[in-house]
Each structure stands twice: as structure tokens, then as C-alpha cells.
Amino acid sequence: MRLTILHGVSLAILLGLGGCGGDGPRDPVPAPGPSETPTTMPPVEEDPQPTTDLLSGNFSSPIEGLSFVSGSTEGITDANGGFMYEGGSTVTFSLGGIEFGEVTGQELITLVDLVGAGIRDVRVQNINRLLLALDTDNDNSNGIQISEAVQAIADNFPQPDFTIETFSGEVSTILSDVATADNRTPVLPGFGESDEALSLSLACLASGVYSGEFTGDDAGTFLLLIQHERFEPSTFFGDGVGEAVTSGLVFSTVENLVLTANPGEGVDFTPQRDVIAGGVSSGAEFTGSFNVTYTQVDGAWNNFLTSENGTFTGERRAGNPAARYRLSGLANSNAMPNTPDGSALVALDIMDDNSVTGLAVTLRGNQTSLSGMLSNGIISVTGGNFSFNLTFDSDGMDSSNDADLGPVSGAVGTFTNGSDSGRFVGTSCRPI
């Protein structure tokens, strides 16, 4: 749909009347002779009609039933959290008397973007808490659905103050009305439950395989692995699980050297979408940011030991937004030292029909398309010379994988690549 704004054009047409002075009759105007050409008015050129582009966007995790307004465009978010916005304009989201926030329209919006603050900001958490309580089926794993019955009474809702920590009193009347409309007992989750749900959702949004190049005082290729969770007891305290974990491999084509980036909780959930891949064995640190759809990463690298620096850019490999599960990990030939051609990151998308597609990307940058199926808990995919046979643990409850995955969901198995063979360990999450 395109909204067109019309500007009125005023045309003044002046008619010349020939005649003599005085009150006598006017001489008739003679018709043009055979050799004469009638005088014609040149066509009037109207000003171009400016237009406003109408674009579509989505919440990163589906929120159905919110009102949105962008310029003269308005509507209700759909089952996928979809909305429309006018290019260059802001979009405001509300539910009756509750305004949640305003943000410049973009393809993908998170609650962090909506508030303009980090994930631990009290406003972000209180908005998320209220939305979780409004979810009609009390199951945020399939997104948030606000019922039509609640939408119908929402004009009566008072505007809560999202900045206060004692938030339950702010929404007690709202939740009472929701209970009547939905015939259920809505529960406002605590900060801990809200933070965990939102953190894992955003971590899954960023998770996957990114590959690209770096330039500057050194140059080469890199592989960046981002996992929503990773079991690494030697690195992460407590239960040994880190969240939004970055790790990777770096290949210096100048020095013909492969370096590793140790795992760390490197993704920052702020409107800037920052990422740090530190701990490279040479002393270098890669810092950058994602684009709004988490499909590209750009930034700078610095080696504080050698004073070398430069820039890098990379793109996501695989990562279908419609995937039921997103799986990614490292495939290394027989657990040997990493090499440009023998080490690869693998990204697999498991769809609702259990079909599996993805890519294997070597450190040198070569890509191989993979496809196959998930059947009876086993993922079988092939492509090029690669063949993978993996045991899939969708919820982290399979104790046979605890040595590699701990309580984290993922897959463990073997692969062959021509005459080479090796082992694969990867983690998975479910985008919502």
C-alpha cells in the first residue's frame, strides 16, 4: 500500500479581449486564415506528487494485539508481531490507555529498541513483565497473544509508570480487568523470570555463524560463533553455563597463522547491539555492532600488545527467521589443531516439517550448502563432501550429552569430509 499526499495546484487562466475604447460595439475577432496557425497554450506541468513509503516491520519476538500508529498509518500487530510504518517516521505502540513507547520505524524492533535502553533497565523489564502477564495462553515460547476481549476493554486501562520497581501496584487494576475479560488469572512475573525470558530470546536472535574478513596492519578471514548458551565450566562459574557467548577463529593470511578467540559473554543487549570477541590468542580484540536484523557485523580490531589495528566486516551464514530451531557449532577434523581448511563452523536451520538446511563455512571462507532431515532425534545432513550424523537434544534434558552440552540444548555427533572425519558439538535455540 502506498500513501499519496496530493498538493493542490491553482491555475489562473487569463483571457485577452480585443476591442476599441468607448461604448460602441466591439469588432469581431477574425477567424485564422488558411495560412495561420491557431495560438495554443503550452501544457501546464504539475508539481511532482510526493509519496510516503509504507514499510513493514516485526517485533523480534511476536507480540499480537498491540495498536500501532506511524504518521497517518495505524493498525494492530498481527500473529507474527508484524506492523506497518511510514519510512522515516516513528511508530508508537499502545494497548488502549497504555502507551509502551515510540521508536523510529525499522525492519526489526526489540523491547530494548522501543525503550531506548539496555535490557536491565527497569522500564524494559516492567514492559516485558506486563506483556507476559497479558499473554492469553501464559506461554511465551510461542510469542505473546493479547486477546480481542482484552483489546476491547483496553481503552479503560490507566497508564502505568514503567519507571518504578514496585510495579505490581501500578497494574493491579489492569490485571483484574484482564482476568474478567479472559476468564483466567494473569500473573505478573518477577524481575528474574522476566530477565531470563527476554535475555534468552535476544540471545537466540543474535546466535549463529558469522564469517568475513579483517584488514589493517594485519589481514585475513575470521569465523565468529555466537551461542545463546554455552556449557563451559572452566570459563563460566556456577552451573558452567554462559549466555550470549562469543568465540571464534582468526586466520592471518599475512602470517599464515590460525588464532582462536576464547569464549566469553560478548553480546551486549542495548540499542547499539554491541559485540566483543576478545581473548584472541595473539592479544587482539574484535569489537563491533550488529545491524538491526542481526545479519551483519562490523567493527574494529586492536592488538594492545603489538599496537596493530584495523577493521572487520562479516555476514550471518544461514539463520532462517522461520526456523523452529537454530543450531550452530564447530566441526573440526579429528580434534586436531584448527586449520584454514580443516576447521569449519556449521549453521543449521530445523524447520517445522523437520527438514534441515544450512551451511558449513571453513576458516578460509569456503561455503558448502547442507540439507537433510531430523528424524527420531537424529539429524542427518549432507552437502559437497560433508556428511553429518548428529544426536539432537532439543531441550537439554538428554543426560548422555552432559559432558559436552551440560543442561544446554544442542547436538553432538560425527561428520566426514571426503577422507577426513571429525566431531561436531553445537548448541541450539528456538527463535520466538
C-alpha positions in Angstrom: 0.0 0.0 0.0 1.3 3.5 -0.8 0.0 6.6 0.8 0.0 9.6 -1.7 -0.2 13.1 -0.4 -1.7 15.5 -3.1 -0.9 19.2 -3.2 -3.5 21.4 -4.8 -2.4 23.2 -8.0 -4.0 26.7 -8.6 -4.2 27.6 -12.3 -5.0 31.2 -13.3 -6.2 31.4 -17.0 -6.2 34.9 -18.4 -8.4 35.6 -21.4 -7.3 38.5 -23.6 -10.3 40.5 -25.0 -9.5 42.8 -28.0 -11.7 45.9 -28.6 -11.9 49.7 -29.1 -12.4 52.3 -26.5 -15.8 53.9 -25.8 -19.2 52.3 -25.6 -19.6 51.2 -29.2 -19.8 47.7 -30.3 -16.6 45.7 -30.4 -15.1 44.5 -33.7 -15.4 40.7 -34.1 -12.2 38.7 -33.9 -11.4 37.2 -37.3 -11.0 33.5 -37.6 -7.5 32.4 -38.6 -6.9 32.2 -42.3 -5.7 29.1 -44.1 -2.0 30.0 -43.6 -2.4 31.0 -40.0 -1.7 28.6 -37.1 -4.0 28.9 -34.0 -2.2 30.0 -30.9 -2.2 27.3 -28.3 -1.4 27.4 -24.5 1.6 25.3 -23.5 0.7 22.4 -21.2 0.8 23.2 -17.6 3.3 20.9 -15.7 2.0 19.9 -12.3 4.4 19.6 -9.4 5.5 16.0 -8.7 3.3 14.4 -6.2 5.3 13.5 -3.1 4.8 10.0 -1.7 5.3 8.3 1.6 6.8 4.8 1.5 4.8 2.3 3.6 7.2 -0.4 5.0 6.7 -3.5 7.1 8.4 -4.4 10.3 8.2 -7.0 13.1 8.9 -7.4 16.8 11.8 -9.7 17.4 9.5 -11.9 19.4 5.9 -11.9 18.2 3.5 -9.7 20.1 0.0 -9.9 18.7 -2.7 -7.3 19.6 -0.9 -4.1 20.1 -2.1 -0.9 18.4 0.5 0.9 16.3 0.5 4.4 14.7 3.0 5.8 12.3 2.1 9.1 10.7 -1.3 8.6 9.2 -0.9 4.8 9.2 -2.4 2.7 12.0 -3.4 -0.9 12.8 -3.0 -3.9 15.1 0.1 -6.1 15.3 -0.5 -9.5 13.7 0.3 -13.0 14.9 3.9 -12.6 13.8 4.3 -9.3 15.6 4.1 -7.5 12.3 3.3 -3.8 11.8 3.5 -1.1 9.1 5.3 2.1 9.3 5.9 5.2 7.2 9.5 5.4 6.0 11.5 7.9 8.1 8.7 8.3 10.7 8.4 7.0 14.2 5.9 4.3 15.2 4.1 4.2 18.6 2.8 1.1 20.2 0.0 1.0 22.7 -2.9 -1.0 24.2 -5.9 1.2 24.8 -4.8 3.6 27.5 -1.3 2.1 27.9 1.4 3.6 25.7 4.5 1.3 25.6 6.8 3.6 23.7 7.8 5.2 20.4 10.7 4.3 18.1 11.9 5.2 14.6 10.4 2.6 12.3 12.7 -0.2 11.3 12.6 -3.8 10.0 13.1 -5.4 13.4 12.2 -4.0 16.8 13.1 -5.3 20.3 11.8 -4.0 23.6 15.3 -2.6 24.1 14.8 -0.5 20.9 11.4 0.5 22.0 12.6 1.9 25.3 16.0 3.1 24.0 17.8 1.5 27.0 19.7 -1.7 27.9 18.0 -5.0 28.8 18.4 -4.5 32.6 16.7 -1.1 32.5 13.6 -1.1 34.8 11.4 0.2 32.0 12.4 -2.6 29.7 11.8 -5.2 32.3 8.4 -3.8 33.5 7.1 -3.6 30.0 8.2 -7.2 29.4 6.6 -8.3 32.7 3.2 -6.7 31.8 3.3 -8.2 28.3 4.0 -11.6 29.7 1.0 -11.2 32.0 -1.2 -10.1 29.1 -0.3 -13.3 27.1 -3.6 -15.1 26.9 -2.2 -18.6 26.9 0.5 -17.9 29.5 3.2 -19.5 27.2 5.7 -17.0 26.0 7.6 -19.7 24.0 5.1 -19.2 21.2 5.1 -15.4 21.5 2.6 -13.1 23.2 -1.1 -13.0 22.1 -3.4 -10.3 23.6 -7.0 -11.5 23.2 -9.7 -9.5 21.4 -11.6 -9.4 24.6 -8.7 -7.6 26.4 -8.3 -5.3 23.4 -12.0 -4.4 23.6 -11.7 -3.1 27.2 -8.2 -1.6 26.9 -9.4 2.0 26.5 -10.2 1.9 30.2 -6.7 0.9 31.2 -4.7 3.6 33.1 -1.2 4.5 32.0 1.2 2.6 34.4 4.5 4.2 35.4 7.1 1.8 34.0 10.0 3.5 35.8 9.2 2.3 39.3 10.4 -1.0 40.8 7.2 -1.6 42.9 5.3 -2.2 39.7 2.7 -4.6 40.8 0.5 -1.9 42.3 0.7 0.0 39.0 -1.0 -2.8 37.1 -3.3 -4.4 39.7 -6.5 -2.8 38.2 -5.4 -3.7 34.7 -4.7 -7.4 35.6 -8.1 -7.5 37.4 -9.9 -6.4 34.2 -7.8 -8.9 32.2 -8.9 -11.7 34.5 -12.5 -10.9 33.9 -12.1 -10.5 30.1 -10.0 -13.6 29.6 -11.6 -15.7 32.4 -8.2 -16.6 33.7 -5.8 -15.4 36.5 -3.0 -13.4 34.9 0.3 -13.4 36.9 2.9 -10.7 36.8 6.3 -12.4 36.7 9.1 -11.2 38.8 12.2 -9.4 37.5 14.3 -12.7 37.5 11.8 -14.6 35.4 11.3 -11.6 33.0 15.0 -11.1 32.6 15.7 -14.7 31.8 12.9 -14.9 29.2 14.0 -11.7 27.5 17.7 -12.4 27.7 17.4 -15.9 26.1 15.0 -14.5 23.4 17.5 -11.8 22.4 20.5 -14.2 22.7 18.8 -16.6 20.2 18.1 -13.6 17.9 21.9 -13.0 17.7 23.0 -16.6 17.8 24.6 -18.2 14.7 27.6 -18.3 12.4 29.2 -15.1 11.0 32.1 -15.1 8.6 34.1 -12.3 7.0 37.4 -10.5 6.5 39.6 -8.2 8.5 42.1 -5.6 7.2 44.6 -3.1 8.5 48.0 -3.8 9.9 47.2 -7.5 9.5 44.6 -9.1 7.2 42.8 -12.3 6.7 39.5 -14.1 7.4 37.5 -14.9 10.6 34.7 -17.1 11.8 32.5 -15.8 14.7 30.3 -18.2 16.6 27.5 -16.8 18.8 25.7 -19.2 21.1 22.6 -18.3 23.1 24.0 -20.5 25.8 27.2 -22.5 26.2 28.4 -25.0 28.7 32.0 -24.2 29.6 32.7 -24.9 33.3 36.3 -23.8 33.1 35.1 -20.3 31.9 31.7 -19.7 33.5 31.0 -20.1 37.2 28.0 -21.6 38.9 26.4 -24.1 36.6 29.0 -23.6 34.0 26.6 -22.0 31.5 27.3 -18.7 29.8 24.8 -16.6 27.9 25.2 -14.9 24.6 28.6 -16.4 24.2 31.1 -15.3 21.5 34.0 -17.4 20.3 35.8 -17.8 17.0 38.8 -18.4 14.8 41.0 -16.0 13.0 43.3 -16.7 10.0 46.0 -14.3 9.2 46.8 -14.6 5.5 49.8 -12.3 6.1 51.4 -14.5 8.6 49.7 -17.8 7.5 48.7 -18.3 11.2 45.4 -19.6 12.8 44.4 -18.0 16.1 41.5 -18.7 18.4 39.1 -16.4 20.2 38.2 -17.8 23.6 34.6 -18.0 24.7 33.1 -15.0 26.6 29.7 -13.4 27.2 30.3 -10.9 24.5 26.9 -9.7 23.2 25.5 -6.5 24.8 21.7 -6.1 24.6 21.4 -2.4 24.1 20.0 -0.3 21.3 23.6 -0.2 19.9 23.7 -4.0 19.6 27.4 -4.2 20.6 29.5 -7.3 20.4 33.0 -8.1 21.7 35.0 -11.1 20.6 38.0 -10.9 22.9 40.7 -13.2 24.1 42.3 -13.9 20.7 45.5 -15.8 21.3 47.6 -13.0 19.7 46.3 -10.4 22.1 43.8 -8.9 19.6 40.3 -7.9 20.5 37.4 -7.5 18.0 34.7 -5.0 18.9 31.8 -4.0 16.8 28.0 -4.0 16.4 25.2 -5.8 14.5 22.8 -4.2 12.1 19.1 -4.1 13.2 18.3 -7.6 11.8 21.5 -9.3 13.2 22.5 -10.3 9.7 25.7 -8.3 9.5 28.5 -7.3 12.0 31.1 -4.6 11.5 33.7 -3.0 13.7 37.4 -2.6 14.6 40.2 -4.8 15.9 43.0 -3.8 18.1 46.1 -5.6 19.4 47.2 -3.9 22.6 50.4 -6.0 22.7 51.7 -5.0 19.2 49.7 -1.7 18.7 48.3 -3.1 15.5 44.7 -2.3 14.5 42.2 -2.4 11.6 38.6 -3.1 10.8 36.5 -6.1 10.0 33.1 -6.9 8.4 31.1 -10.1 8.3 27.7 -11.6 7.5 25.5 -14.2 9.0 25.5 -17.6 7.3 22.2 -19.4 7.3 19.8 -18.4 10.1 16.3 -18.7 8.5 14.0 -16.4 10.6 11.2 -19.0 10.1 13.3 -21.9 11.6 11.8 -23.8 14.5 15.3 -24.4 15.9 18.6 -22.7 15.1 21.7 -24.9 15.6 25.4 -23.9 15.3 28.7 -25.2 16.3 32.3 -26.2 15.4 33.3 -29.1 13.2 37.0 -29.9 13.5 38.8 -32.8 11.8 39.6 -35.4 14.5 40.1 -32.7 17.2 43.3 -31.7 15.5 44.7 -28.1 15.7 42.5 -25.7 13.8 43.5 -25.2 10.2 42.1 -22.9 7.4 40.6 -25.8 5.5 40.1 -28.4 8.2 38.1 -26.3 10.6 34.5 -25.1 9.9 31.6 -23.6 11.6 28.2 -25.1 10.8 24.9 -23.4 10.9 21.7 -25.5 10.6 18.0 -24.4 10.5 15.5 -27.0 11.5 12.1 -26.2 10.1 8.6 -27.1 11.2 8.4 -30.1 8.8 11.7 -31.4 10.2 13.6 -30.5 7.1 17.1 -29.2 7.8 19.1 -26.7 5.7 22.3 -24.8 6.4 25.9 -24.1 5.6 29.4 -25.3 6.6 31.9 -22.4 6.4 35.6 -23.1 6.6 38.0 -20.6 8.1 39.4 -19.9 4.7 35.9 -18.8 3.7 34.7 -21.7 1.6 31.0 -22.4 1.9 29.1 -25.7 1.4 25.3 -25.9 1.4 23.9 -28.7 3.6 20.4 -30.3 3.6 18.7 -33.2 5.2 16.2 -34.2 7.9 15.6 -34.5 11.6 14.1 -37.9 12.3 13.7 -39.7 15.7 16.1 -37.3 17.3 18.8 -37.8 14.7 19.9 -35.0 12.3 21.3 -36.3 9.0 22.6 -33.7 6.6 24.9 -33.8 3.6 26.4 -31.4 1.1 29.5 -31.4 -1.1 31.9 -33.9 0.6 30.3 -33.3 4.0 28.1 -35.8 5.8 26.8 -35.2 9.4 25.2 -37.6 11.8 24.1 -35.8 15.0 22.1 -36.6 18.1 19.7 -33.7 18.7 18.8 -32.7 22.3 16.1 -30.1 21.8 15.6 -29.2 25.4 18.9 -30.0 27.1 17.4 -32.9 29.1 19.4 -35.7 27.4 22.0 -36.7 30.1 24.1 -38.6 27.6 25.3 -35.3 26.2 26.1 -33.7 29.5 29.8 -33.9 29.1 29.6 -31.6 26.0 26.3 -29.7 26.5 25.5 -29.8 30.2 21.9 -28.5 30.5 22.0 -26.6 27.2 20.1 -27.8 24.1 22.1 -28.7 21.1 23.6 -31.6 19.1 26.6 -33.8 19.3 27.9 -36.2 16.6 30.3 -37.1 13.9 31.0 -35.9 10.4 33.0 -36.9 7.4 34.5 -34.6 4.8 36.0 -36.7 2.0 38.8 -38.7 3.5 38.7 -36.6 6.7 36.4 -37.2 9.7 35.8 -35.5 12.9 33.4 -34.5 15.7 30.7 -31.8 15.9 29.4 -30.1 19.0 26.8 -27.3 18.7 24.1 -25.6 20.7 20.6 -24.8 19.6 17.8 -22.4 20.5 14.2 -21.8 19.4 13.6 -18.3 17.9 10.3 -16.8 19.1 
